[in-house]
Amino acid sequence: MKFSEKFKKNKGEAAVPETAQDSGKKKHKPDPKKLVGTISKKHIKNGSYSMAMAAVFIVIVVVINMIVGAIPSKYSQLDVSSSKLYTIGDETKKVLKALDKDVTIYQIAASGSEDDTISNLLSRYKDESKHIKVEVKDPVVNPKFTSEYTSDDVAANSLIVVCGDRSKVVNYSSIYESSIDYNTYQSTTTGFDGEGQIDSAISYVTSEDLPVLYTLDGHGEKDLDSTLQEDIQKANIDIKSLNLITEESVPDDAACLLINAPTSDISESEKDAIIDYLENGGKAMIFSDYTQDDLPNFDAVLENYGVKCAEGIVFEGDNQHYGMQMPYYLVPTVNSTDASSETASAGSYVLAPYAQGIQKTDDVRDTVTIDSILTTSDKAYSKTNMQSSNIEKEDGDVDGPFDLGVAITEKLDDDKETQIVYYSTANLMESQINQMVSGGNEKLLLESLNWMTSTDDSNSVSIPSKSLESTSLTVTDYAAAFWKICTIGLIPGVFLVAGFLIWLKRRKA
């Protein structure tokens, strides 16, 4: 058979008519149009189901976000900062719990430039009390807003605390504390005082009457250190000057009288006015400095309450009780009294340069109590010859120990009590001296002042600033080598051995 014939034969076999079975199959073949309709309905059904599930999921997510957004920040945000910058303390919580007036805190900041630390702290205040309302005021949008409360320029991210007709501006520079390196004269931000400043402002705007501290003028007194002045104002104590020559008596609204190291003597009438004020339950914080001039009337005020100054300036013979390698830069022991208990319990150091020794007299009234706040060691002595170049103890020097600060009280008949705090050096108030002991002087002076000015209805609290100084972890060479071995060798080796044992077990099985 030729190839062409064979091809024709095979071609003919391929054209065999359909069998009955094949014909039946063709008869029942689905209509393509119907098939497309069925598939489309199925896809629509599945798509609708998917869309419904997606919609339900989106609704759930939205609801969860709304719930999370409504949760107070103290629960939804964790404060992991080392100094708890965004956490308010128990004292603040007590103040906010007792708050019965509506207070609005305005943060002055352009949109998008809010200080996050301040904003987060304000949210904690708002969450803690229903009486606290927080608003951000954009000075670009509301250029005249701050003029309603102050005529001064208000820096960005400053706060204005308002309650009724009273308001107080908390400057941004007061919220963040800084220190100056006097070697390089560079300023570094070291502390955050947001909680303390806000508490003070809330107390100020919600208080009806504030205590007044009168400072005696007219006798060459030292100016009040600016840092201490700010601290006193932060404690919501008004500061006013007093000239007893014109006023003739201490005003009735005086919570305390400050006599800051006069260089010339007070008059006889001023002495009588001060003693009269004290003998009627007055309070006084008194400082003195060494002077070669006699101040008999000023000394008479102190002697009326059983204290006087030793001649000369105190030197320390114990090197554990002076600093800066200068024996007249005294580091006295801080004793626990009503005016110094917190400072003493905290173990804070106090630096008292160029101090005089305080001596107690024997002819004071039995009703007068004198408690030692600051004391020198037994090796201290008062050098009487100030012209001498010899810092060692000499003949004529007065033996210690001495008090450098005392708290004096006298109980009176009509439930009144005279309270006096006396320090024998005004250098305690100097900022540079205070920085040398990490704020110990400031802590002591404020505690002494608060002891005399606090009242039963006072709602102010003293909140220390929180440190922003970073700390570094120092790792020894031995520790570094140990952890290197653990991370590079030991831990991977454990996993390798475990993996090999598992593989070996599975192979045997």
C-alpha positions, 0 to 999 in steps of 0.5 A: 500500500502506497503512502498516499492510500494509507493516508487517505484511509487514515483520514477516512477513519478520522471522519467516522460518524458520531456514536449515539453516546456522543450524540447524547453528550452533545445534546446535554451540553450547557448553554454558554450564555446560561453558564456565564450567567451562573458564574456571574451570580456566583461571583457576585454572591462571593464578592458581596460577602467579601465586601460585607466582611470588609465593611464589618472589619472596618467598622470594628477597627473604627469602633476600637479606635474610638474606644482607644481614643476615649481612654484617658492617656494615663491608661493608653500611654505608658510613661517609660521616661527615667524621670517620669516626665509625663506622670503626675505625682500623688501630691498633684493628684490630691490637689486636682481631686480637691479642685472645685473650680473650673480651670482652663490651661491654654498652650500658646503654640503654632499648629504643629509646633506644640512641645510634646512633653508639655502636651502629654503632661497637660493631657494627664491633668485633663484626664485626672480632673473634670475641672481641667480644660486644655486648649491650644491657642495658635498665636498666628490665628489669634494674635491678640489672645495673650494680650487679654492676660498679660502685656508682656511677650509670651514665648511659644509653648508658654502656658496661661492658666485661667480661673474666673478673673484670675490668671497666671502666665507660665513662661516656657523658660520657667518650665525647662531649667538650664545650667551654665558651664562657667568654663565654656559659658554654654547653657544646657537644659537639665530639668523639666519643671512642668508639674511644679509650675502648673501646680503653682499656677493652679493654686494661684488662680484658685486661691482667694488670698495669698501670703505676703512676704515683706522685705525690709529696705533702707539699710543696704540690704542685699537684693533677693537672689533672682532664682530664690525670688522665682522659687518664692513666687512659684510657692504662691507667696507675694513679695513686697518691699517695706520701709518702716520709716514711712510705714511705721509698723509691719502691715497686718497682712504680712505672712512673714518679714524678711530681713536680708543682711543689713549693712547699716543699723536699723533705727530705734523706732524700726527695732521697736516696730519689728519686736512689736510685730514678732511679740504679737505672733509675727514670723521673720526670716533673718540673715546677717553677714559679717561686718566691722560696723556695729549694729546694736538695734539689729542685734537687739532684735536677735538678742530679744529671742536669745541669740547673738553672733560670735565675733569674727568668721567661722573656720572649720578644723574638720576637712569633712565639714568644709568644701572647695579646699577653703575652711571658711566654705562651711558644710554644716550638719543639717539637723531635723527641726520643724523648719528643716526636717525634709532637708535633713531626711533627704541627706541634702548638703548645705554650703555656708561661706563666710558665716558667723557663729550663732551663740545662745544667750542664757537670759532668754524667756522660758517661753522661747525655744531655740532649735539648731538647724545648722551646726559645725563640728567640734573642731570649728573656731571663729577667727577674730583677727580678720587681718591675719593671714594665718588660717590656723587657730590662734590665740584669741579665736573663739572655740566651737561648735557653733550654730549657723542657723536656728529656728526660734519659737515662742508660744503666746497666750491667744494660741499664737506662736512667734516663729523666727528662722535666723541664718548667719550668712546671706551667701546661702541664697546665692545661686552659684553657691546653691549649685555647688550643693545641687540645690541643697541651700535652696531646698532648706530656705524654701522649707524654712519659709514654708514652715512660717507661711503655710496655713491649714487652708493652703492648697499649694504643693512644692513639686521638685523639677525632674532631671533631663540629664542623660545617664550612660551605662559603663561596661567593663572590658570583662563584662563586654568580653563575657557578653560577646562570648554569650551572644556570638558563641554560647547562644548560637552553640546551644541552638546548634546542639539542640538542632543536631539532637532533634535531627538525630532523633528523627533519623533514628525514628 
